[in-house]
Amino acid sequence: MTEDITACQQFQLQLPELIGSPEVLEADSHLHDCPRCRALLTDLETIAEVARDLFPCVEPADELWEQIESALWHDGGPREPEVN
């Protein structure tokens, strides 16, 4: 039983690196053998999907960079960063 807990802990420690790699997750033997970690992964994927729906990615307007550049030149152009 302790071995299962250790395997779950090890998997969960690696999960942040694995979460964006579906092909790696599919090949993970622990994930195939452990219903608890599969349920955790499903919950995390659901949370991520809902979060994406709450805060959709909005593409800036095409002219945004032109407006930024114009504002910079209007203020005297780009400057060297200040060194403290």
C-alpha positions in Angstrom: 0.0 0.0 0.0 2.8 2.4 0.8 4.3 1.7 -2.7 1.0 2.9 -4.3 1.1 6.1 -2.3 4.7 6.8 -3.2 3.9 6.2 -6.9 0.9 8.6 -6.7 3.1 11.2 -5.0 5.8 10.8 -7.6 3.3 11.1 -10.4 1.7 14.2 -8.9 5.1 15.9 -8.5 5.7 15.3 -12.2 2.1 16.4 -13.2 2.9 20.1 -13.9 5.4 19.1 -16.6 3.1 16.4 -18.0 -0.2 18.3 -18.1 0.5 20.0 -21.4 1.8 16.8 -23.0 -1.1 14.5 -23.8 1.2 12.0 -25.6 3.4 11.7 -22.5 0.4 11.3 -20.3 -1.1 8.5 -22.5 2.2 6.6 -22.2 2.4 7.0 -18.4 2.0 3.5 -16.9 1.0 4.8 -13.4 -1.8 6.8 -14.9 -3.2 3.7 -16.6 -3.0 1.7 -13.4 -4.3 4.3 -10.9 -7.9 5.4 -10.9 -7.2 8.1 -8.3 -4.6 9.8 -10.4 -6.7 9.5 -13.5 -9.6 11.2 -11.6 -7.2 13.9 -10.4 -6.1 14.5 -14.0 -9.7 14.7 -15.2 -10.6 17.2 -12.5 -7.5 19.4 -13.4 -8.4 19.3 -17.1 -12.0 20.3 -16.3 -10.8 23.2 -14.1 -8.4 24.4 -16.9 -11.2 24.2 -19.5 -13.6 26.2 -17.3 -10.9 28.7 -16.6 -10.2 29.2 -20.3 -13.9 29.8 -20.8 -14.0 32.4 -18.0 -11.1 34.3 -19.4 -11.0 33.9 -23.1 -7.9 34.9 -25.0 -8.6 38.2 -26.8 -6.4 39.1 -29.7 -5.4 42.7 -29.8 -6.5 44.9 -32.6 -4.2 44.9 -35.7 -3.4 48.5 -35.2 -2.3 48.2 -31.6 1.5 48.0 -32.3 1.2 51.0 -34.6 -0.5 53.0 -31.8 2.2 52.0 -29.3 4.9 53.0 -31.7 3.2 56.3 -32.5 2.9 57.0 -28.8 6.5 56.2 -28.2 7.7 58.5 -31.0 5.3 61.2 -29.8 6.9 61.1 -26.3 10.4 61.6 -27.8 11.1 58.1 -29.2 12.5 55.0 -27.5 15.1 55.7 -24.7 17.9 53.7 -23.2 16.8 52.0 -20.0 17.8 53.8 -16.8 20.6 52.1 -14.8 20.2 52.3 -11.1 
